[in-house]
Each structure stands twice: as C-alpha cells, then as structure tokens.
Amino acid sequence: MKNIALTLTAAAALAHAPHALAQASCSSDGAARPAVILERFISADCADCWSKPALPAANDGVRTVALDWIVPGAAGDDAPLSAAAIRDALLRLADLGRAPVPDTDVHVAAVTAPPLGSVRVASGPPVNDYLGAAIAWQPPKAGLQDSGPWQYHLLLVEAIAPGTEGTASARNLVRNRLQGTWEKANLQSKHKQSPWVEMRTMRIPEGAKPERLFMVGWVQNAQGQALAAAQSVCR
C-alpha cells in the first residue's frame, strides 16, 4: 500500500506541476496533439492477425495515434495471444456498440477541429509494477455550451517496434485503461482539486516493459465525439 500511495502522490504532482517533468515523468507537454484516434482490435484467438502487417496503418500526416487492443477470445487462456488480452478491450468494444469478432475490427475517430480545450496526460516512474497516472482537461475559455457529461479515457500503452514480439508492424499495445465521467455540476464543488482532473495508480501487467510505456488520453462528449486528445512523450 505504501508504494501505491507514493505513485498516486507522484500522479498528483504531474497533473498540476509541469516543472515536475524534470524529476521523471512522461507527459504530453510540448507534444503534437493527435487529430485522429485509430483503434485496431485483434482477437486473442487470431495469431496471424498480430503477425501480419497492421491494417489500416497510421497516417502521420494527420497526427494519428494508432492503438492496438487484444480482445479476449473464445479459447480463453489457451488463445495464442491471451497473455496480452485485457478485459478492457471488451469494455471498449461495448462503448462503441460493437461485438467481438473472431479476427480484427477497426474504429477510426477524428478529434474535433479545432479541439475543444486541451488535454494533458502524464505518468510517473514505475514502482513495484504500478505507476502514477493523470489526465487533465482544460475546457475552452469561452465556456462549455454542452451540458455534459463528458467521458475521459486514459490508456497505458506499450510501444512495440516492428520485427519484435512477433509483429511485422509497429504496434501501440493497450495495456491498461482508466475511464470515467465528469459532470458539469462538479464546477460547483467546493473541493480544491479541479473537477477536470483524474489521478490514479495503474498496474503494469506482467510482460510489459516499463521503458516502452507511454500514455494516451482523450475526452469525449455524450455522443462519443472526441473533443481533445493527447499523447505523452518520455524525456
């Protein structure tokens, strides 16, 4: 518990103090903002779907962040990709109103242009298989016409280079997810913490390499439209 408390404290510092970057973290400060979120879902039953070139590929010309989800398969723990499968992949498909498929599925979403406000994501150093993570949203200064609620997504992602881990293409494997809802009523809260900040500890799954991890986050409205997104860079 002590280690988890330490990582949560680190997350709090990252969410509120950009100068904390000098002490370890990865954050989206100064990084290009994604304009498109490309999500590729792969069934854990389909080993060939992982080893073949990833389709569709990310288009860097429009600042696309590509994410790879391994979806638990019908074979359960006996599926060839079961070690990297996460239940959050099933939950994400449910968010999108989609059922799992036996091979692959793709979802592409454009971020509102221009973005409505800005998102900041950050993470601290790993401590005993956990790290502190944070997402913060700064709504437009002109105010929000939308009455909410707004949903935030914060993903722990592992960058996998082509030719490694059995994949022919570069992959951004989703390892963990934090998702929740912000309500406009929170603006009336007397708490000192901003209503648009979430700080948690996130577990690093077995097999993930901490040096390859980064964060991706976005905020969407009740209709599912991504309002603003961010991707961290580890310096």
C-alpha positions in Angstrom: 0.0 0.0 0.0 2.9 2.4 0.7 4.2 2.0 -2.8 0.8 2.7 -4.3 0.4 5.8 -2.2 3.7 7.0 -3.4 2.8 6.6 -7.0 -0.6 8.3 -6.5 1.3 11.2 -4.9 3.5 11.4 -8.0 0.5 11.4 -10.2 -0.9 14.4 -8.3 2.3 16.3 -8.8 2.4 15.5 -12.5 -1.2 16.7 -13.1 -0.6 20.1 -11.6 3.0 21.0 -12.0 4.7 20.9 -15.4 8.1 21.5 -13.7 7.8 18.1 -12.2 8.9 16.7 -15.6 12.5 17.3 -14.5 12.1 14.5 -12.0 10.9 11.6 -14.1 7.7 11.7 -15.8 6.4 11.2 -19.2 3.9 13.9 -20.2 2.2 15.4 -23.2 3.7 18.9 -22.6 5.1 20.2 -25.9 4.0 17.1 -27.8 1.9 17.1 -31.0 -1.8 16.6 -30.3 -3.5 13.7 -32.1 -6.1 14.7 -34.7 -7.3 11.1 -35.3 -7.6 8.1 -32.9 -7.2 4.8 -34.8 -8.2 1.7 -32.8 -7.3 -1.8 -34.1 -9.0 -4.7 -32.2 -7.4 -8.1 -32.6 -8.9 -11.3 -31.2 -6.6 -13.3 -28.9 -7.6 -16.3 -31.0 -6.0 -14.9 -34.2 -2.2 -15.2 -34.0 -1.9 -14.3 -37.7 -3.8 -11.1 -37.2 -1.0 -9.9 -34.9 2.0 -11.1 -37.0 0.8 -9.7 -40.3 1.3 -6.0 -41.2 -1.1 -3.8 -39.2 -4.0 -2.5 -41.3 -5.0 0.2 -41.5 -1.7 1.9 -40.9 -1.4 5.2 -39.0 -1.2 8.3 -41.2 1.4 10.6 -39.6 0.4 13.4 -42.0 -2.7 14.0 -40.0 -1.2 13.3 -36.5 -2.8 9.9 -36.0 -2.3 7.9 -32.8 -2.8 4.1 -33.5 -3.8 1.8 -30.7 -3.9 -2.0 -30.6 -6.3 -3.8 -28.4 -6.0 -7.6 -27.8 -9.6 -8.9 -27.2 -10.1 -12.0 -25.1 -11.0 -14.9 -27.4 -13.3 -17.9 -27.3 -10.3 -20.1 -26.4 -9.7 -18.2 -23.2 -6.3 -18.7 -21.6 -5.5 -21.2 -24.4 -5.7 -18.5 -27.1 -2.3 -17.7 -28.7 -2.5 -14.0 -27.8 -4.1 -14.5 -24.4 -1.1 -13.2 -22.4 -1.7 -9.7 -23.9 -5.5 -9.8 -23.9 -7.3 -7.5 -21.5 -11.0 -7.3 -20.4 -10.8 -3.5 -21.1 -10.8 -4.4 -24.8 -14.2 -5.9 -24.4 -15.4 -2.9 -22.5 -14.1 -0.6 -25.2 -15.9 -2.5 -27.9 -19.1 -2.3 -25.8 -18.5 1.5 -25.5 -18.5 1.6 -29.3 -21.6 -0.6 -29.6 -19.6 -3.4 -31.2 -19.4 -7.1 -30.5 -16.1 -9.0 -30.5 -15.2 -10.6 -33.8 -13.0 -13.8 -34.5 -10.3 -11.8 -36.2 -10.0 -8.0 -36.4 -12.1 -4.8 -36.2 -11.2 -1.2 -36.7 -12.6 2.1 -35.3 -11.4 5.5 -36.5 -12.5 8.7 -34.9 -11.5 12.3 -35.7 -10.9 14.7 -32.9 -13.0 17.9 -33.1 -11.2 20.5 -35.2 -10.2 22.8 -33.6 -10.1 20.8 -30.3 -12.5 21.9 -27.6 -10.0 22.8 -24.9 -6.8 20.8 -24.2 -6.0 17.5 -22.6 -2.8 16.8 -20.6 -1.7 13.3 -19.8 1.3 12.3 -17.6 2.8 9.4 -15.7 5.4 8.9 -13.1 8.2 6.3 -12.7 7.2 2.6 -12.1 7.1 1.5 -8.5 6.7 -2.3 -7.9 4.5 -2.9 -11.1 2.5 0.3 -10.6 2.8 3.9 -11.8 1.0 7.1 -11.1 -1.0 8.4 -14.0 -3.1 11.5 -14.6 -5.4 13.1 -17.1 -6.5 16.7 -17.0 -8.8 18.7 -19.3 -8.8 22.4 -19.7 -12.2 23.3 -21.3 -12.4 26.2 -23.8 -12.0 29.6 -22.1 -15.2 30.8 -23.7 -17.1 28.2 -21.7 -18.9 25.0 -22.5 -22.1 25.1 -24.5 -22.5 21.4 -23.9 -24.0 20.5 -20.6 -22.2 17.2 -20.4 -21.5 14.6 -19.1 -18.0 14.2 -20.5 -16.2 10.9 -20.6 -12.4 10.6 -20.2 -10.2 7.8 -21.4 -6.6 7.3 -20.2 -4.7 4.4 -21.7 -1.4 2.9 -20.6 0.2 1.9 -23.9 3.3 -0.1 -24.8 5.2 0.8 -28.0 6.4 -2.3 -29.8 8.9 -1.9 -32.7 8.4 -3.8 -36.0 10.2 -7.1 -36.1 9.9 -7.6 -32.3 7.4 -9.6 -30.2 6.2 -11.4 -33.3 4.8 -8.4 -35.2 5.8 -7.2 -38.6 4.5 -3.7 -37.9 4.9 -1.1 -35.2 2.3 -1.6 -32.6 0.9 0.5 -29.7 -0.4 -2.2 -27.4 -3.0 -1.0 -24.9 -2.0 -2.5 -21.5 -4.5 -0.8 -19.1 -7.3 1.7 -19.2 -8.8 4.3 -16.8 -12.2 5.5 -17.8 -14.7 7.7 -16.1 -17.2 10.6 -16.3 -17.0 14.3 -15.5 -20.2 16.2 -14.8 -20.7 19.9 -15.2 -22.2 20.0 -11.8 -18.7 19.4 -10.5 -18.0 23.0 -11.2 -19.9 23.9 -8.1 -17.8 21.6 -6.0 -16.0 23.2 -3.0 -13.1 20.8 -3.4 -9.8 22.4 -4.1 -9.0 19.8 -6.9 -10.1 20.8 -10.3 -13.2 19.0 -11.5 -11.4 18.1 -14.7 -8.5 16.1 -13.3 -8.3 12.4 -12.5 -5.2 10.9 -10.8 -4.8 7.2 -10.2 -2.3 4.4 -9.9 -2.3 2.0 -12.9 -1.0 -1.5 -12.8 1.7 -2.5 -15.3 0.7 -6.0 -16.5 3.2 -8.9 -16.4 5.3 -9.0 -19.5 5.1 -5.3 -20.3 8.4 -3.5 -20.4 8.2 -0.2 -18.4 10.7 1.6 -20.7 8.3 1.2 -23.6 5.2 2.6 -21.9 3.5 5.9 -22.6 0.1 7.4 -22.1 -2.7 8.3 -24.5 -5.9 10.1 -23.3 -8.9 11.9 -24.7 -12.2 13.5 -23.6 -15.4 12.9 -25.4 -19.0 14.2 -25.2 -22.1 12.2 -24.5 -22.4 11.5 -28.3 -19.0 9.9 -28.4 -17.2 12.7 -30.2 -13.6 13.2 -29.2 -13.2 16.8 -28.1 -9.5 16.9 -27.4 -6.7 14.3 -27.1 -3.1 14.0 -26.0 -0.2 11.5 -26.2 2.8 11.6 -23.8 6.5 11.7 -24.6 9.0 10.3 -22.2 12.0 12.6 -22.0 
